Amino acid sequence: MTAVFVTGIVSGALYALAAMGLVVTYRSSGVFNFAHGAVGMFVAYCYWYMLVKHGLPMIVALPVSLLVIAPIMGIVLERLFHALKEQATAVKVVASLGVLYFLQNLAVVLFGPGNKRINPLFPAGTVTIGDVRVSYNQLSSIGIVVVTAIALTVLFKRTRIGLRMRAVVDNEDLVELSGLSADGVSRVAWTIGTIFAGGAGILLATFIGLDITTLTLVVIAAFAAAMFGRLVSLPLTALGAVLLALGESFVSFYAHGVLIGLRASLSFILLFLLLIVYQRRLPGEVRVGVVNLEERIWEPTRHAKMALVVAGIGVAFALPYVLSDRRLFNVDGVLVDAVILVSLVVLTGLSGQISLATASFVGIGAFTAGHVAVSNGGAFLWAVVLAAAIGAAVSLLVSLPSLRLSGLYLALATMAFALMMDNLIFQITRISGGLTGMQVPVPKVAGIDFSHTKPFYFLALGFLVAFGLFTGALRRSRTGRRLQALRDSPDGLRTLGVSLAATKLFVFAIAGAMASVGGVLLGVYQQEVGAQSFAMLVSVSYLVAVVLGGIGSVPGAVLGAFILAFPTFIQTSSGTFNNYFSLGIGLAVVQMARFPNGLISYYRSQGRSIAAFARRRREAALGTGVAVPAAAPEVVKVARRG
């Protein structure tokens, strides 16, 4: 029992370190940094690179990691989010997810995949507490966290800069009047936050090793502790971290069978429950901007529309006959991903509801297909219907308790649900097939065998066209206008007597059903599925891709699906191209977070800016050149009259 308690205290101290850095950043900037775990992971990898790969002494590698690399990352992040301070919450969430995506892929490019080890920071040796031996590394980690927690509390409550950090998010002008730079105060807060994230990452790595995904998610587990303190209270955050870790430790000791996965899910279950319980007591989100998803990139004439439709139909029917089987297989993958991404067009693009659980619903559909479809490929249509029904039902169950959540808190709730599915539900062998995964039979409908690329192409294309037509009809309908009002002005929608709860439930159910149907197609396409294919970070990839393509339209979903699948079209056996391509996607999302209509909208905006600049320069030049000749005759006339 003592061992369980000691393990919980040590883990709680490390969670507290990460969570307090997150709270500092949020209190001082109003930005919840979803990339906090990725920052901790990246700083830990930098420490390993200097210490192990280049043999630098710890006395050099540790200060450089925490006092040089982490602060630089903090300053860069502060500048990024400072430029987005007038943007809607959805923009900030997408930008921070882009940073997460970028840092994970940058770590792969710089340090390579695979697990790595870091030696403890402190000398080997143990002390005995009761009947348990506790290492110096464990005791020292607890001491470091206690000291930093006290120092941080004193900083916030007893120092001028600390008081200004608490005020800067609410009233920058007041901070400026006090003689301090609001930007400087925010920069200090971000620096402290990234140092805490890096410290937590390094300390955690000495216990669990270095793995890009694992370390990122372990630090993300500290989100629950930050929420326990309602993103405001440092003492409550530290207490929440300790209670969380003690709970995980006791579950690890006592859980058996399917409940073993409960330990990895406990922090996410707690996060979900806290969001529901606190709801109205959480810090309010300021609506400083509305995402414009109604921009028309190009408004074609009626004849142009007809020409585009005819050309599109022609290309769609010609592709299977001009492409090789390998290329057509890649195109089939694009169509499947596009079907999945259309669900995000409806949920996020049309109604403004942010979800990080899309891959979970895709998994529901894929596993449903694996269970329902029989070995000869029959019952495919039943699998589609059942997957849609289950996806809608589960979506309703998730959205019901979180109806009052929006923006940041809704994103956190869906992230918590996705991680619960990853670590608990999808780990049950009877559901997902366990470590070996599950076979999904290829369907046979009306005598057509869809195991070949050409028939499957038309099957996936049919679903995409159906979803596209449904989305267009929904957008033009009365319900669609309510969804757009929910996105742009929920308070205005409420004043019109429209139920926000019913509107949210409707759109979540529709999106869940659509994503699950996409999961059936994905299962058929891959013919074998496993839990790892539907992790929360896959949901991040889906959101990142559809933002790049254009989350406000079905063509944007198709473009986003092509971006996701683009590396498969490059004939290379090396993973280097994929890594650099993913790195570029992360950078592009960070840059384009303010342009939810996608790449075309972004470049159109850049083109307008360049054209406006050129026009101003031309007008200035013309004004200078005309002024003197125009004034000269008047001067001559006045002189003659005199």
Secondary structure, 3 states (H helix, E strand, C coil): CHHHHHHHHHHHHHHHHHHHHHHHHHHHHCCCCCCHHHHHHHHHHHHHHHHHHCCCCHHHHHHHHHHHHHHHHHHHHHHHHHCCCCCCHHHHHHHHHHHHHHHHHHHHHHHCCCCECCCCCCCCCEEEECCEEEEHHHHHHHHHHHHHHHHHHHHHHHCHHHHHHHHHCCCHHHHHHCCCCHHHHHHHHHHHHHHHHHHHHHHHHHHHCECHHHHHHHHHCCHHHHHHCCCCCHHHHHHHHHHHHHHHHHHHHHCCHHHHHHHHHHHHHHHHHHHHHHHHHCCCCCCCCCCCCCCCCCCCCHHHHHHHHHHHHHHHHHHHHHCCHHHHHHHHHHHHHHHHHHHHHHHHHHCCCCCCCHHHHHHHHHHHHHHHCCCCCCCHHHHHHHHHHHHHHHHHHHHCCCCCCCHHHHHHHHHHHHHHHHHHHCCCHHHHCHHHCEECCCCEECCEECCCHHHHHHHHHHHHHHHHHHHHHHHHCHHHHHHHHHHHCHHHHHHCCCCHHHHHHHHHHHHHHHHHHHHHHHHHHHCEECHHHHCHHHHHHHHHHHHHHCCCCHHHHHHHHHHHHHHHHCCCCCCHHHHHHHHHHHHHHHHHCCCCCCHHHHHHHHHHHHHHHHHHHHHHHHHHHHHHHHHHHHHHHHHHHC
